[in-house]
Amino acid sequence: MGNTSSSSSLPVIPPSYEPKLQNRHVIKHKRSNAAFSALTLGCASASDYPESLPSSQDSTVADREEKLSFDPPPLYAYSTHDLLEDVDASSAYKSFLKTYPGYTSTWILDALRRSDFGRLDRAGETYVDYMGGSLYPESLIRVHTDFLHQNILGNTHSINNASKLSSDCAEEARQAVLSFFRAPAGYTVVFTANASAALKLVGEAFPFAEGSSYVLGADSHNSVHGIRQYAKQRGAQVHYIESTPTGGVDASDAKTILAAHRPPTNSAASSLFALTGQSNVSNSKNPLSLIRYASSLGYNTLLDAAALAPTSVVSLAETPVDAMAVSFYKMFGFPTGVGALVVRESFLAKLERPWFAGGTVDVVQAPGNVFTLASEMHERFEDGTINYLNLPAVTQGLRFLSAYLPFLPLRLSNLTHYLTSALSELKHEHTGTPVVRVLSRIPGRKLKSVGDQSDAGSTISFIFLTPTGEQMPLSFIEHAASRQNVSLRTGCMCNPGGAAALLGLRSDMDRLYPGVTMKEFEQHVGYELGVVRVSLGLASNFQDVYRVVKFASSMGEERCRRIMWRTWSDEKIGTAL
């Protein structure tokens, strides 16, 4: 077709490639196995590297200045396919490094890409849905599998040897979570199925009552919106903080609404403020200082950190929230089915669970009404048997992520800036009109140093436009992307408020009625609802974003687009028949 992604057949670098990387003299260096092992975390042998490395000792002053400004990192930093599949890609990469020289400081993540995520290059897949789920590092799977091979684990609700080992592993995982999030004394960890289950625990047990308020942002995940059902059932009022046009909350607006509905000082009713740390659709990071402000007004506070924790440092010592929800598969890919509520024990003591289950109680009168809850506070909220076989992987995963987390904000900020800029510049070949309209928030500043924290995430939400300016169907985009081995996501991402803000559908939201279906809503607005979302993460590199740009540019080429449209239409008809 002429528009097939080159990701499906990437060339292997020939032995003669290395000297061509730079048009300079090189000198021989003795190999240092120990040094290379340290730099690559033991993931490659010295035989994987060339005997000659570029040196600046024979270069001119101008050469050395150029090298400092934008030359690629040393060869051991590269994945094989990171040396890029064509001349255009290589040129684009060099131009990228001129604009974002700090990117070379994150070369350790290129070594990680080679050692733990090589399956991406082997499969020719461009994975850009880290907000949906991070990819698991292969070494984590090996370490966890080896542990299971060598040990015997049993149900934690016993005292035999297998059960004791499981209990020890669960406690080690609990401490690892507290350490990772820098939790001071007084916090504990309740293991759940995922972040949604952690949020539900709070919603169903929070002592909402007449006079209570539940305050939340419109740009929140459905699991945060869902808590309003518990609030309304118990007579509490629900108050929304409207989203800005690019998502997230305006801090002054949030403070105004929090102050207007602050808990009465003479009332026993408790109020709850839920803050989304980072939107999964608009890319907005909300100011965590709002948690301290809400606490000062008498609110209990809840932080949805599912989208924030994978690429940002979260310190509960600096942001002492009452409860925080996370999912570990979003942070390091494995295991799925395990999340956590990181929570103050004093806050847990306020919660009123509507039932009890195995593991949450010490004594139960049957028949009768008497029961005594478990002595350990976290046990009262862990229904049944916890996922004890996978908890050791949580400990190892957090240790793994800790080593690389400092490098992620710089790397992902650079890639996000490049990608949003490149997408915004794409034009249709005949009309010169934009191919893409970026809707999500763009980071306000370019990070330059390892350890810096970004003011936005690494998620880009956008729509594709036809040459005449109409929105292309999301189902067509996802079909075309899949044909080019690009794994992205389309839709509203379980965040209706954030998506509505980006698409300018706030007034349409007001017209919804009970029982309305998505199909009816789409018929009303005239197109498939949602956005195209590209989200970057732990294994992302320049090659990934370059391929996304190549795919997007194909939407601006008339012939390519028509071919893909015809294929998509034929498949739709076949499915319908």
C-alpha angles and dihedrals in degrees: 000000000000093000102074114131114253087221090093094065114027117178121243112236110252119231090253093058099086099068089051093060092086130018093228139102115272130202129209119259128194112243117250109202093187094051093048092046090054093047094049096037090244093297099124138032126238089252089069091070134070119255092234124062125188113264131196093205093093095039130103122248090257090052092051092049090050090049092053092048106049117342116130118263119263118293095255088064093064135091107222091249092044087081082076133240105252144017093260092054092048091050092048091050093052090049089048091054091051090058096038107031091160089070090080089065088069096059090123086075089057088056088049091050089055096045103038108019103037089124088077092063093039090055094040089233126152105206114194104156101094091137087062092048135332118238116252118242111239093228091059090056091048093049093047094045091049090052091052091048092055102040142055116226126188140180109301092225093084141059102233120118095263091048093047091054090050091050091049090051091048091051091047089052091049091053091045090055092049091048094047092053092041093237116183123221115299098048127109136179127242111196114221138170092263142322092288091057090049091053091047090054089060095043097050095045103037111113097241113171143155105308094028124121132208111201122188142151122261089227094070138117118267089250088065092045089050093066088071088074091064091045094052093045089060096045100260124142121243118216125185130208105216120237122246116240089264094042135259127071131292106240095222092048090049092052091049093054093043091051093046092056100033116149112269111251092225095049129093091208115113124221129204132211116196117196126191106220093203129000116241092213110026097041090228121147112208119218108263088207086081087074092062090045093052091047090053088057093053101262125139108231135222126186123201100207098165093113096031103051100061095068107013135070110247117192119188088192089064096034106035099192119172094233136004129191125211140166117215097208088062089054103045107355101248139104107029115196095047126097134147146223106215101200147163112255089223089058092048088054089061095054120099111207114209092218145008131229143184110308095020097080138056101198130017125185110218117212095021142053104266121111135156120211122231115275096235110076096220092051090063089067102039103090115209121331117349121228091269096165092061101039094087087061089056090058093048093042093055091049089050095049092046090064094055105029095089090061098047103077093053094045097044094043090055092048092046093052091049094047097047091047094048093047092049091054096055115113134188109256098234105030102031089224121140118277094199137031113201110214106172128086116279119214108266096221138030113243116227107179138053109256096034116127123226124231090223138029133255097257122113120196117189145143132233118235131207119233087266094051103257120134115260115232113268092223089057092051093050091047092050092045092051090052088057093046094251113140107204132139137241134193136055094307093225087293107106095167094052093045092047090052093052093046095044093243100131094116091047089055088061090059095057116117134199112285096018114153129218089244091057092047091051091049088053095052094036102235143057109289121241142037140269109258128201115182126183129208151152099332099034119126140170092272090062096053091043090056091049089054090048090052092047092048090056087063087064094054110090098211095045093047093049092051092050091045092053092050091048092048092050091051091049091052091047092051092049092050 
